[in-house]
Amino acid sequence: MHEFTEGHLFINGSYRQGRGEEATRINPATGEAAETLKYASVQDVDDAVAAAKQAYAAWSRRTPGERSEAMLALAAELDARASVLAELETAQTGKSIRMSTEFDVPGTVDNVSFFAGAARQLHGLAAGEYGAGGTSMIRREPIGVIGSISPWNYPLQMAGWKILPAIAAGNTIVLKPSELTPATSLLFAEAAAAAGIPDGVINIVTGSGLVAGEALVTHPDVAMTSFTGSTAVGRRIMEMAARTAKRVHLELGGKAPFLVFDDADVEAAAHGAVAGSIINGGQDCTAATRAYVQAPLFEQFTARVAELMDAVVVGDPTDPDTDLGSLISHAHRDKVAAFVDRAREAGAKILAGGEAPGGALSAGAFYRPTLVTGAAQDSEIVQDEIFGPVLTALPFESDDEGIALANDTPYGLAASAWTRDLTRSLRASEEIAAGCVWVNDHIPIVSEMPHGGYKASGFGKDMSAYSLEEYTNIKHVMMSRDAAAHKEWQDTVFRVR
């Protein structure tokens, strides 16, 4: 296992110890202390921003081809560290090693490769004449120093989603990963240095949100803040960013509906619901959380989902046979359990799970895959983000009602519709208010397609060429083609007499 003996900050090309408070990281699967680390202080954040600001001048002037070559080298460096990255990701999050090995690490490497190509595709409008006597062109330019905050559920992938479009566009970055899961973000920065990306382009400050996070968001030399996390914290970040009028990109909470029409393949929908609701322990903003099933299929669907959930292997996340590892912490596990307990007390039925496993797993932050029926549409378990392996299922009658229920939360990050009917699938994909709508599947993402939400799920895009819109300024350049000292349009202002 990789050890960070020099510290949990990576600033200007090297590791260092933080000058803030000391904390102990807990392994969520065992409940045991894993390591002690020193958090970043406000001064450490200042140092990281200063390093990024100094590196910006040279990095922003590199050609797209030069930035692309460096990022291709980074993809190779990460690929060479794949096994270590996977082990670290599982150790710090409790997710299954299969998830880390087959999803998180290769997905990140692919994302790096994509943005290496996208760095060479930063186009604007072609030059042309749009007004008399002048030729216009568009320049797409980097913004400056980016201050990003990434979450604990996908530490490696989220580091990539923040860092890659920023540096592909010519910016430099200071990233604050979650203090619970800094390891793979640090190794990402180390790999970038080994790949030849200059010192100061990528900086990592591990620390608390109240100290390091607020210092980063409010820093006058940070031109943009990108944040992934809860809607409540996202609103707070918008307030803080307003003090310096900086650009904000937010990917916030989700409560994804899983809409099953009466012509759907029930077996496929049931498998999709289990995979989509327990992926990453359900700690995924796009996870399936609300299954709306047309009445004729409701009993068959819920019975099959409960059967499949009962067969999920919950266990040691380092065991390749484990399907579902632990949640991120005991406190979070207890929060998830409390949602289910309150729903049960209110009259809902628990068809699968609904409890933490005992025995050898009792010391870890584990929770069984859970299916809840009989909850009201306006209940907290249907309306609020749980962020655990919990799926609620409710019946609906008409297509109109199903789509209305799907839209009946403040969130709009992702959704899925299950049907064999082309017209139904097109209607659902049009009328469901979400940044992504899958048809007959739920969860798959690809580097070429954007990820981002509607409504309280935030704004702006991660991944894809669309994300580069977030990290560039658009400049209009207009060159006069008229050599006359007095232009005709100036007669509107003053006439030469």
C-alpha positions as CSV (number, residue, x, y, z in Angstrom):
1,M,0.0,0.0,0.0
2,H,1.3,3.5,-0.9
3,E,2.1,5.6,2.1
4,F,2.3,9.4,2.2
5,T,5.0,9.8,4.8
6,E,5.9,13.3,3.5
7,G,2.5,14.6,4.0
8,H,-1.0,14.8,2.5
9,L,-0.5,18.0,0.5
10,F,1.0,18.2,-2.9
11,I,2.1,21.8,-3.7
12,N,4.3,23.0,-6.5
13,G,5.5,19.5,-7.4
14,S,6.2,18.0,-4.0
15,Y,4.5,16.6,-0.9
16,R,4.4,18.5,2.3
17,Q,2.8,18.3,5.7
18,G,-0.1,20.5,6.4
19,R,0.1,23.2,9.1
20,G,-3.5,22.8,10.2
21,E,-5.1,20.4,12.7
22,E,-4.2,16.7,13.0
23,A,-6.8,14.1,12.2
24,T,-7.0,10.3,12.1
25,R,-8.6,8.6,9.1
26,I,-10.7,5.5,9.9
27,N,-10.9,2.5,7.6
28,P,-14.7,2.3,7.1
29,A,-14.7,-1.5,6.5
30,T,-13.0,-2.3,9.7
31,G,-13.6,0.6,12.0
32,E,-9.9,0.8,12.8
33,A,-7.5,3.8,12.6
34,A,-5.8,3.8,9.2
35,E,-3.5,6.8,9.3
36,T,-2.9,10.2,10.9
37,L,-2.6,13.3,8.7
38,K,-2.1,17.0,9.1
39,Y,-4.7,19.1,7.4
40,A,-4.0,22.2,5.3
41,S,-4.1,25.6,7.0
42,V,-5.2,28.8,5.3
43,Q,-1.5,29.6,4.7
44,D,-1.1,26.2,2.9
45,V,-4.0,27.2,0.7
46,D,-2.4,30.5,0.0
47,D,0.9,28.7,-0.9
48,A,-0.9,26.4,-3.3
49,V,-2.8,29.2,-5.0
50,A,0.5,31.1,-5.4
51,A,2.1,28.1,-7.0
52,A,-0.8,27.7,-9.4
53,K,-0.8,31.4,-10.2
54,Q,3.0,31.3,-11.0
55,A,2.6,28.2,-13.1
56,Y,-0.3,29.6,-15.1
57,A,1.7,32.0,-17.2
58,A,3.8,29.3,-18.9
59,W,1.1,26.5,-18.9
60,S,-1.6,28.7,-20.5
61,R,0.8,29.6,-23.3
62,R,1.7,26.0,-24.2
63,T,0.2,24.9,-27.4
64,P,-2.8,22.6,-27.3
65,G,-0.5,19.9,-28.8
66,E,2.0,20.3,-26.0
67,R,-0.7,20.1,-23.3
68,S,-2.1,17.0,-25.1
69,E,1.2,15.2,-25.1
70,A,1.7,15.8,-21.4
71,M,-1.8,14.5,-20.7
72,L,-1.2,11.4,-22.8
73,A,1.9,10.7,-20.7
74,L,-0.3,11.2,-17.6
75,A,-2.7,8.5,-18.8
76,A,0.3,6.1,-19.2
77,E,1.5,6.9,-15.7
78,L,-1.9,6.3,-14.1
79,D,-2.3,3.1,-16.0
80,A,1.1,1.9,-14.7
81,R,-0.1,2.7,-11.1
82,A,-3.5,1.0,-11.7
83,S,-3.3,-1.7,-9.0
84,V,-2.0,0.7,-6.4
85,L,-4.8,3.2,-7.2
86,A,-7.4,0.5,-6.9
87,E,-6.1,-0.7,-3.6
88,L,-6.0,2.9,-2.2
89,E,-9.5,3.6,-3.5
90,T,-10.9,0.6,-1.8
91,A,-9.0,1.2,1.4
92,Q,-10.2,4.7,1.8
93,T,-13.8,4.4,0.7
94,G,-14.7,0.8,1.6
95,K,-16.0,0.1,-1.9
96,S,-15.5,-3.3,-3.4
97,I,-12.1,-3.9,-5.1
98,R,-14.0,-5.1,-8.2
99,M,-15.6,-1.6,-8.4
100,S,-12.2,0.1,-8.0
101,T,-10.4,-2.1,-10.4
102,E,-13.0,-2.4,-13.2
103,F,-14.7,1.0,-13.0
104,D,-12.9,3.7,-11.1
105,V,-9.4,3.3,-12.4
106,P,-10.0,2.4,-16.0
107,G,-12.7,5.1,-16.2
108,T,-10.2,7.7,-15.0
109,V,-7.5,6.6,-17.4
110,D,-10.0,6.8,-20.3
111,N,-11.0,10.3,-19.1
112,V,-7.4,11.5,-19.2
113,S,-7.0,10.1,-22.8
114,F,-10.2,11.8,-23.9
115,F,-9.1,15.2,-22.6
116,A,-5.7,14.8,-24.1
117,G,-7.5,14.8,-27.4
118,A,-10.0,17.4,-26.4
119,A,-7.2,19.8,-25.6
120,R,-6.6,20.0,-29.4
121,Q,-10.2,20.7,-30.2
122,L,-10.8,24.1,-28.5
123,H,-12.6,25.8,-31.4
124,G,-14.5,29.0,-31.8
125,L,-16.5,30.5,-34.7
126,A,-14.6,30.9,-38.0
127,A,-13.4,34.4,-38.8
128,G,-15.9,36.3,-40.8
129,E,-17.5,39.7,-41.5
130,Y,-20.5,40.3,-39.4
131,G,-20.5,44.1,-39.6
132,A,-19.5,46.6,-42.2
133,G,-15.8,47.2,-42.4
134,G,-14.7,44.6,-39.8
135,T,-13.5,41.0,-39.5
136,S,-14.5,39.2,-36.3
137,M,-13.0,36.1,-34.8
138,I,-13.4,34.2,-31.5
139,R,-10.6,33.4,-29.1
140,R,-11.2,30.7,-26.5
141,E,-8.9,31.4,-23.5
142,P,-8.2,29.8,-20.1
143,I,-9.6,31.5,-17.0
144,G,-6.7,31.3,-14.6
145,V,-6.4,29.5,-11.3
146,I,-9.3,27.1,-10.6
147,G,-10.2,26.2,-7.1
148,S,-12.0,22.8,-7.0
149,I,-13.6,20.7,-4.2
150,S,-14.2,17.0,-4.9
151,P,-16.3,14.5,-2.9
152,W,-15.5,11.3,-1.1
153,N,-17.7,8.9,-3.1
154,Y,-15.5,8.6,-6.2
155,P,-12.3,10.3,-5.1
156,L,-10.1,9.3,-8.1
157,Q,-12.7,9.9,-10.8
158,M,-13.9,13.1,-9.3
159,A,-10.3,14.4,-9.1
160,G,-10.0,13.6,-12.8
161,W,-13.3,15.3,-13.6
162,K,-12.1,18.5,-11.9
163,I,-8.5,18.5,-13.0
164,L,-8.6,17.3,-16.6
165,P,-10.9,19.9,-18.4
166,A,-9.2,22.7,-16.4
167,I,-5.7,21.9,-17.4
168,A,-6.7,20.8,-21.0
169,A,-8.0,24.3,-21.5
170,G,-4.7,25.9,-20.1
171,N,-5.7,26.6,-16.5
172,T,-3.9,25.6,-13.4
173,I,-5.7,24.1,-10.4
174,V,-5.8,23.7,-6.6
175,L,-8.0,20.8,-5.7
176,K,-9.3,20.1,-2.2
177,P,-10.4,16.5,-2.0
178,S,-12.5,15.2,0.8
179,E,-10.5,14.9,3.9
180,L,-11.9,11.4,4.2
181,T,-10.4,10.2,0.9
182,P,-7.3,12.2,-0.2
183,A,-5.0,9.3,-1.2
184,T,-5.8,8.8,-4.9
185,S,-6.1,12.5,-5.6
186,L,-2.5,12.8,-4.3
187,L,-1.3,9.9,-6.3
188,F,-3.0,11.5,-9.4
189,A,-0.9,14.7,-8.8
190,E,2.3,12.6,-8.3
191,A,1.6,10.8,-11.6
192,A,1.1,14.1,-13.3
193,A,4.5,15.4,-12.1
194,A,6.1,12.1,-13.3
195,A,4.4,12.6,-16.7
196,G,6.1,16.0,-17.1
197,I,3.2,18.3,-16.2
198,P,5.0,21.3,-14.7
199,D,5.2,22.0,-11.0
200,G,2.3,24.2,-9.8
201,V,-0.1,23.2,-12.5
202,I,-1.9,20.6,-10.3
203,N,-1.9,21.2,-6.5
204,I,-3.7,19.2,-3.8
205,V,-4.7,20.5,-0.4
206,T,-6.2,18.0,2.0
207,G,-8.2,19.8,4.7
208,S,-11.6,20.5,6.2
209,G,-14.3,22.4,4.3
210,L,-14.5,25.1,7.0
211,V,-10.8,25.9,6.8
212,A,-9.2,24.8,3.5
213,G,-12.5,24.8,1.5
214,E,-13.6,28.3,2.5
215,A,-10.1,29.7,2.0
216,L,-10.0,28.3,-1.5
217,V,-13.5,29.4,-2.5
218,T,-13.0,33.0,-1.2
219,H,-9.4,33.4,-2.4
220,P,-9.0,36.5,-4.5
221,D,-6.6,34.8,-6.9
222,V,-8.9,31.9,-7.7
223,A,-10.9,32.8,-10.8
224,M,-13.4,29.9,-10.7
225,T,-14.8,27.4,-8.2
226,S,-16.0,23.9,-9.2
227,F,-17.7,21.8,-6.5
228,T,-19.3,18.4,-6.4
229,G,-21.3,17.6,-3.3
230,S,-24.6,18.3,-1.5
231,T,-27.1,20.9,-2.6
232,A,-26.9,22.6,0.8
233,V,-23.1,23.0,0.6
234,G,-23.4,24.1,-3.0
235,R,-25.7,27.0,-2.0
236,R,-23.2,28.0,0.6
237,I,-20.4,28.0,-2.0
238,M,-22.4,30.2,-4.3
239,E,-22.7,32.7,-1.5
240,M,-19.0,32.7,-0.7
241,A,-18.0,32.9,-4.4
242,A,-20.2,35.9,-4.8
243,R,-17.8,37.9,-2.6
244,T,-15.2,37.9,-5.4
245,A,-17.7,37.5,-8.3
246,K,-16.0,34.3,-9.5
247,R,-17.4,31.7,-11.8
248,V,-19.1,28.7,-10.2
249,H,-19.7,25.2,-11.5
250,L,-21.8,22.9,-9.3
251,E,-22.7,19.2,-9.5
252,L,-25.0,18.7,-6.6
253,G,-27.4,16.1,-5.2
254,G,-29.7,13.7,-7.0
255,K,-32.8,11.6,-6.5
256,A,-32.9,9.7,-9.7
257,P,-36.3,8.2,-10.8
258,F,-36.4,4.7,-12.3
259,L,-39.5,4.7,-14.5
260,V,-40.9,1.3,-15.5
261,F,-43.7,1.2,-18.0
262,D,-46.1,-1.7,-18.3
263,D,-44.5,-3.0,-21.5
264,A,-41.0,-3.2,-20.0
265,D,-38.8,-6.3,-19.8
266,V,-39.3,-7.0,-16.0
267,E,-36.2,-9.1,-15.7
268,A,-34.0,-6.5,-17.3
269,A,-35.6,-3.7,-15.2
270,A,-35.1,-5.6,-12.0
271,H,-31.5,-6.3,-12.7
272,G,-31.0,-2.6,-13.7
273,A,-32.7,-1.4,-10.5
274,V,-30.5,-3.5,-8.2
275,A,-27.3,-2.5,-10.0
276,G,-28.4,1.1,-10.3
277,S,-29.4,1.5,-6.7
278,I,-26.5,-0.3,-4.9
279,I,-23.6,0.9,-7.1
280,N,-20.9,2.3,-5.0
281,G,-23.0,1.5,-1.9
282,G,-25.7,3.8,-3.4
283,Q,-23.4,6.7,-2.7
284,D,-23.8,8.0,-6.2
285,C,-25.7,11.2,-7.1
286,T,-27.1,9.4,-10.2
287,A,-28.0,6.1,-8.4
288,A,-31.5,4.8,-8.9
289,T,-33.4,5.8,-5.8
290,R,-37.1,6.1,-6.8
291,A,-38.6,3.2,-8.8
292,Y,-42.0,4.1,-10.3
293,V,-43.6,1.0,-11.7
294,Q,-46.8,0.9,-13.7
295,A,-49.4,-0.9,-11.7
296,P,-49.7,-4.2,-13.8
297,L,-46.0,-4.9,-13.2
298,F,-45.5,-3.6,-9.7
299,E,-45.8,-6.8,-7.7
300,Q,-43.7,-8.8,-10.1
301,F,-41.0,-6.1,-10.3
302,T,-40.7,-5.6,-6.5
303,A,-40.7,-9.3,-5.8
304,R,-37.8,-9.9,-8.3
305,V,-35.8,-6.9,-7.0
306,A,-36.2,-8.1,-3.4
307,E,-35.0,-11.6,-4.5
308,L,-31.9,-10.2,-6.3
309,M,-31.1,-7.8,-3.4
310,D,-31.1,-10.7,-1.0
311,A,-28.5,-12.5,-3.1
312,V,-26.1,-9.6,-3.2
313,V,-22.8,-10.5,-1.4
314,V,-22.0,-7.9,1.3
315,G,-18.6,-8.3,2.7
316,D,-14.9,-7.6,2.9
317,P,-14.3,-5.0,0.1
318,T,-10.8,-6.4,-0.6
319,D,-12.4,-9.8,-1.6
320,P,-13.0,-10.0,-5.3
321,D,-16.2,-12.0,-4.7
322,T,-17.7,-9.1,-2.7
323,D,-20.5,-7.2,-4.5
324,L,-21.1,-4.5,-1.9
325,G,-18.5,-3.2,0.5
326,S,-19.0,-0.7,3.3
327,L,-20.3,2.8,3.3
328,I,-17.9,5.7,3.8
329,S,-18.3,5.9,7.6
330,H,-20.2,4.7,10.6
331,A,-21.9,8.1,10.9
332,H,-23.1,7.9,7.3
333,R,-24.3,4.3,7.7
334,D,-26.3,5.4,10.7
335,K,-27.8,8.3,8.7
336,V,-28.9,5.9,6.0
337,A,-30.3,3.4,8.5
338,A,-32.3,6.2,10.2
339,F,-34.1,7.1,6.9
340,V,-35.2,3.4,6.6
341,D,-36.2,3.2,10.3
342,R,-38.3,6.3,10.1
343,A,-40.0,5.0,7.0
344,R,-40.8,1.7,8.7
345,E,-42.2,3.5,11.7
346,A,-44.4,5.5,9.3
347,G,-45.9,2.3,7.8
348,A,-43.7,1.5,4.9
349,K,-42.8,-2.1,4.2
350,I,-39.2,-3.3,3.9
351,L,-39.1,-6.1,1.3
352,A,-35.3,-6.6,1.4
353,G,-32.5,-5.5,3.7
354,G,-33.3,-2.7,6.1
355,E,-30.5,-3.5,8.5
356,A,-26.8,-3.6,9.0
357,P,-25.2,-7.0,8.9
358,G,-23.9,-8.5,12.1
359,G,-21.2,-11.1,12.8
360,A,-17.8,-10.4,11.2
361,L,-19.1,-7.3,9.5
362,S,-20.5,-5.6,12.6
363,A,-17.4,-3.5,13.2
364,G,-17.6,-1.9,9.7
365,A,-20.0,0.7,8.2
366,F,-22.0,-1.9,6.2
367,Y,-25.7,-1.8,5.3
368,R,-27.7,-4.3,3.3
369,P,-29.3,-3.5,0.0
370,T,-32.8,-2.3,0.9
371,L,-36.1,-2.2,-1.0
372,V,-38.9,0.0,0.5
373,T,-42.5,0.0,-0.6
374,G,-45.6,1.7,0.8
375,A,-44.0,5.1,1.4
376,A,-45.9,8.2,0.5
377,Q,-44.7,10.4,-2.4
378,D,-44.2,13.4,-0.1
379,S,-42.3,11.4,2.5
380,E,-38.6,12.1,3.3
381,I,-37.4,8.7,2.0
382,V,-38.9,9.5,-1.4
383,Q,-38.0,13.2,-1.5
384,D,-34.6,13.5,0.2
385,E,-31.2,12.2,-0.9
386,I,-30.3,9.2,1.2
387,F,-27.0,8.3,-0.4
388,G,-27.0,4.7,0.5
389,P,-28.1,1.3,-1.0
390,V,-31.8,2.1,-0.6
391,L,-34.5,1.9,-3.3
392,T,-38.1,3.0,-2.8
393,A,-40.8,1.6,-5.2
394,L,-44.2,3.2,-5.8
395,P,-46.9,2.2,-8.4
396,F,-48.4,4.5,-10.9
397,E,-51.4,4.2,-13.3
398,S,-51.1,6.4,-16.4
399,D,-48.0,7.5,-18.4
400,D,-48.8,11.1,-17.5
401,E,-48.8,10.2,-13.8
402,G,-45.5,8.3,-14.0
403,I,-43.6,11.2,-15.7
404,A,-45.2,13.7,-13.2
405,L,-44.0,11.6,-10.3
406,A,-40.5,11.3,-11.8
407,N,-40.3,15.1,-11.9
408,D,-41.7,15.5,-8.4
409,T,-38.6,16.3,-6.4
410,P,-36.3,19.3,-6.3
411,Y,-33.5,17.4,-8.1
412,G,-32.8,16.7,-11.7
413,L,-29.4,15.0,-12.2
414,A,-30.3,11.6,-13.8
415,A,-33.2,9.3,-14.6
416,S,-34.1,6.2,-16.6
417,A,-37.1,4.9,-18.5
418,W,-37.8,1.3,-19.1
419,T,-40.0,0.4,-22.1
420,R,-40.1,-1.4,-25.4
421,D,-42.1,1.4,-27.0
422,L,-40.2,4.0,-29.0
423,T,-42.8,6.7,-28.5
424,R,-42.8,6.3,-24.7
425,S,-39.0,6.3,-24.6
426,L,-38.8,9.5,-26.7
427,R,-41.5,11.2,-24.5
428,A,-39.8,10.2,-21.3
429,S,-36.4,11.4,-22.5
430,E,-38.0,14.8,-23.5
431,E,-40.2,15.4,-20.5
432,I,-38.2,14.1,-17.6
433,A,-36.3,17.2,-16.2
434,A,-32.8,15.7,-15.7
435,G,-29.3,16.2,-17.2
436,C,-29.2,12.5,-18.3
437,V,-32.0,10.1,-19.2
438,W,-31.1,6.5,-19.9
439,V,-33.5,4.2,-21.7
440,N,-33.5,0.5,-20.7
441,D,-30.3,1.0,-18.6
442,H,-29.2,3.0,-15.6
443,I,-25.8,4.4,-14.6
444,P,-23.3,3.9,-17.6
445,I,-21.2,6.9,-18.4
446,V,-18.7,7.6,-21.1
447,S,-16.0,10.3,-21.4
448,E,-17.5,11.7,-24.6
449,M,-20.9,12.6,-23.1
450,P,-21.6,15.4,-20.5
451,H,-22.6,14.9,-16.9
452,G,-24.5,17.6,-15.0
453,G,-27.9,18.5,-13.6
454,Y,-31.0,20.5,-13.7
455,K,-32.8,22.3,-10.9
456,A,-31.3,21.7,-7.4
457,S,-28.8,19.3,-8.9
458,G,-26.7,22.2,-10.1
459,F,-25.4,23.6,-13.3
460,G,-22.5,23.1,-15.7
461,K,-21.1,20.0,-17.1
462,D,-18.4,17.5,-16.2
463,M,-16.7,15.2,-18.8
464,S,-17.1,15.6,-22.6
465,A,-16.2,18.6,-24.8
466,Y,-19.1,20.5,-23.1
467,S,-17.1,20.7,-19.9
468,L,-14.5,22.9,-21.6
469,E,-17.2,25.6,-21.8
470,E,-16.9,25.8,-18.0
471,Y,-13.2,26.4,-18.0
472,T,-12.7,28.9,-20.9
473,N,-13.4,32.5,-21.5
474,I,-14.8,33.5,-24.9
475,K,-13.3,36.6,-26.4
476,H,-14.5,38.5,-29.4
477,V,-11.7,40.1,-31.5
478,M,-12.8,42.5,-34.2
479,M,-10.3,44.0,-36.7
480,S,-11.2,47.0,-38.8
481,R,-10.7,46.6,-42.6
482,D,-11.4,50.3,-43.2
483,A,-8.3,52.5,-43.3
484,A,-10.3,55.8,-43.2
485,A,-9.6,57.9,-40.1
486,H,-13.4,58.5,-39.7
487,K,-15.6,55.5,-39.9
488,E,-19.1,55.7,-41.3
489,W,-20.7,54.4,-38.1
490,Q,-19.2,57.3,-36.1
491,D,-21.6,59.7,-37.8
492,T,-24.1,58.5,-35.3
493,V,-22.0,60.0,-32.6
494,F,-20.5,63.0,-34.3
495,R,-20.3,64.2,-37.9
496,V,-17.2,65.6,-39.6
497,R,-18.2,69.0,-40.9
